[in-house]
Amino acid sequence: MSTPVPAPYAESRPLPPYRALFAVDAKDFTGLPAVQHGPVSQLIPDLVDQALERAELHELRDSKRFPANTGDGVVFGFDPALLPFVLWPFLGVLDDILGAYNRQCVGPRIRLRASIHVGPLPDANGPGDGNGAARNDTHRLLDSRPVKAILAAASEQVTHLAAVISQRVYEDVVLGGYTRLHPDRCVEVPATVEGKDFSQRAWLYVPSPSGNLVQAGVQPREESVVQEDAPADREQDPGTRPGSRYSGNTQHVGEGAAVMGNVGRDVTYTGGSTSYHGTNQHWGGGDNVSGDKRVDGAGQNR
């Protein structure tokens, strides 16, 4: 017997419980040879679980709600009370786990996009658990232009993870001061998805920035969470990526993403064919983030 579809506004009904959501997918997964799809699909949840274990989030690892392997990533719900710890330290630990793996792997590098959201979702041990607007938005954030552009432009040797945080999570958890992730480490962006009717305010966080992000003043975390046998020094930013050049207070972008701005406030993003006219930003092709920070020829902030 089919389940009847309720009509909205016909009557009042209980709101489903609020669930936090975490999702990741792998950059360039579809470009891998078919023989590697299965092993990489199994590897990603293993790396996520290693990071949960290392971040001492044993409770979350063992109590995921409606988990699913999406082929190129994973998604699961969890208790919203754990959101502060997912933002910090878990995201940083996951970045370190990925970096350690990528430095010693003989196969493809695993670089991930992540999204974090929260909202009401059915969760009654039924077949429809986890399905709702909050789940849809989590995947749209994951596919949004800013997080894709930032990861594509960053050094694959240094930046292994780029996360996009929903406005709701940012307001409640970050601005609320419940997490160690400081607001100034987050960059505001309009999250849009090509070909989809979706546009939301969101916030980017990159645990290990590189290239233009470093030149713009985005600072890495104070310390590495994962201790390795390799030399203690983390990889140095290999410099400006191909397709971009930097001089004085002007940034010229060929392809990819550029960031200029006070990364905590007044930062705007445009993508696709949108054009921007303003000081200190010259457009090539690709996606750009701009703001109110100026840098002189010696690389000093003004």
N, C-alpha and C positions, 0 to 999 in steps of 0.2 A: 504494500500500500504506500503510495507516494505521500510525502510530507507536504501539507498545505503551505503555500507561500503567504505569509501575513501581509496585509495591506497597510502601508504607512498611514498614520494619523487616524486609523479606524477606531483605535482604543489605546488606552495607556497600558504599558507592559513593563516588567522589570528590566532595568538596564543590565546588560551582561557585565561580568567582572572586568576590571581594568587589568590588562596584561601588558608588560613591557615586551618589546620585540627586538631581536637582534638578527641581522642577516648579513651574509657575506657572499660575494662571488669573485671569481678569479679573472684577472685581466687576461685577455687574449686566449681564453679557454677554447673557443671554437676554432682557433688557428692551429691547435695542436693536432698532430697525427691521431687518427682514430684509435690506434692501439694504446695511446696514452690517456684517453678519456676516462676509462674505468679506474685505473690506479690513482689518477689525480683526484677524481671524484671521491674516492675513499680516503685520500690523504688529507683533504681540507678539513673534514670534521675531526680527524685525529689531531691535527695541529691546533684547532680551536679548543679541543678538550685538554691538550697539553697546557695551553695558555690559561684555561680556567683553573687547572690544577696548580700551576705555578703561581697564579694570583690568589690562591687560597680560597677560590670560589667553589668549594666542593659541593656546597648545598645547591648551587645553580647547576653545576654539571650533572648532578644526580636527580634533579627535579625539573628538567626542561618540559615545557608544555608544547603539545602538538609539533614536535620536531619534524623536519622534512629535509631530505637531501634534494637539492634542485639540479643536480648534475654538475654545475660549475660552482656550487657553493652549498650553504646550509641556511636554514631559518628556524628559529624556535622562539617560543614565548617563555616568560619567566616572571617571578614576583617583582613588581615595580619597586619594592623596597630595596632591591639590589642594584638599581640603576646607578647610584653614585659610584659603586665599586666597578661596574662595567666600564664607565667612562674613565675611571682611574682607580686602580692600576691596570685593569685588564687590557684595555686597548694598547697601552705601552708594552705590556708583556707579550701580547700577540705579535706586535711589530718586531720585538726582539726574537721571538720564536721563529718567525718567518725569516728574519735576517740570518739567524744561525743555520737554519735549514738551507737557505739559498747559497750560503758561502761554502757548503760542503757537498751540495747535491751534484749528481752527474746528469740528472734529467732537467726538465724545464723548471725555470724559476717560478715560485708561487708568490704572486703579488696580489693583494686583495683590496677590494672596495668593501666598506662596511656601512650599514645604516642602523640607527638606533631610534626607536619610536615607542609610543605608548598610547593605549586607547582601549575602549570596551570591545571585548571579543567573547564569543561563546566558548565556554570551557567546562563542559559537563560530561566528559568522557564519551562524547558522541561523535558520529561521523562528520558533523559540520564544525567541529571545534577549530578555532583559530581563523575562521573565515569571516571577513568583514572589512570595513573601510580602512581600519588601522593597518591590517595586513597588506591591503592593496597599496596604501601610501608608503609602507616600508619598502616595498619592491620598487615603487616609482622613485623614491629617494635614492635607492641603490643604483638605478639606471639614469639618474639625472646628469645633465651635462657638466656641472662644475666638478663633481667628484671624479668623473671619467677624465676630464681635461687635466686636472691637477696630477693624477697618477700617471697619465701618459707623458706629461712634461717633466716629471721628476726623474732623478737618477735611479735606474734599476739596481744600482749597487748600494744605495743608501736608503731610499724610501720604499718600504715594502707594504705599507698599509696607508690608506686614506679613508677617513671616516666622515660620514655626514650625519649630523644630529638634528632631529626634528625641532621645530620651534617650541613645541610643547615640552619636550624633554629639556631643552636648553633653559626655558623659563623656570620650570619647576626644580630642576636638579642643579644646573650650573649657576644661574642667577640667584637661586635660592641658597647657594653656598653649602649644599650638602655633599659636594664632591671636591676632591683636591684639584680637579681640572679647572684652571682659572679662566674666566671669560676672555682675557686677553690672548689666550692661545687659540681662540676660535675665530674664524672669518665668516662673516655673514654673506650668504649668497641666495639668489632666487633659484630654487631648484626647479628646472623644467626638463621635460623629456621629449626628445624629438618624436614627432608623430602622435603624441598623446596630449589630451586635454588635461594637463596637470601643471600647476605652478604653485609652489609654496615657499615661504621663507624658511631657510635652513642654515645650518652652521657647519663649516668644515673644520676638522681637526686632523692634523698630520703629525704623528708622534716623532718622526724623523724626517724633517724637511730637508730639501736639497735644491740646488740650482737657483732659480729665480725666487723661490720661497725664502731661501737664506738671505739673498741679496736684499729682499724686501724687509727683512728684519724679523721673520718668523723664527722663533727660537726653539731648539730641540729641548727635550726633557733634561732636567738637571743631571740625572743618572740613568744608567742602563739597569734594567731590572733583572736581566738574565746574565749570570756570570758564566763565562766560557773559558776554555783552556787556551784559546787563541790570545794574542796580545791584547792588553786592556784597551788600547786606543781603538775607538770606533772608526769606521771607514771615513775618510775625508771626502767631502763633496768634490767630485771630479771636475767641477767647474761648470760654466755655462753650457747647457745642452746644445747640440747642433740645431740650427734653425733660429737661434736667438743670439743677440749680442747686447752688451750692456756698456754704457758709457755715461759717466756723470749722473745727472738727475733725469736722464731720459732712457727709457727702455724700448728697444726695437724688437718686435716679435715676428718671427717668420711663421712657424707653426707650433701649436701647443698652447700652453697657458702661461701667463705672466701675472705676477702679483706685485702691486705697489700699494702700500697703505699702512695706516695704523691698524694693525690686524685685529684689534679689539673693537673698533667702532668705525662707523661711517665708511664701510667697505661695500662696494657694489660690484655686481658681476653681470656681464652680458655674454651671450653666446650666439652661435650660428651667424646669421646675416645682420644681426643688430649692429649698428654703428655707434661709436662713442666719440665725442669731441670734447677734449679738455686738456689741461696742462699735463705735461710730463708723461703722456701715454701715446705711443704711436702704434697703430694697428697693422698687423700683417694678416695672415689667415689663422684661424683657430679661436680659442676661448681665452678671455682675459679677465682678470680681476683688478680693479683699481680702487685707490683710496686716497688718503690725505697725507701720506708720508712722503717726504722728499729726501733724496740722498745726493750728496755732492760727489765730486769726482774722486775723492779719496775714500768713498764708501761710508762717510759719516752721516748719521741721521741729523735732520734739521727739525 
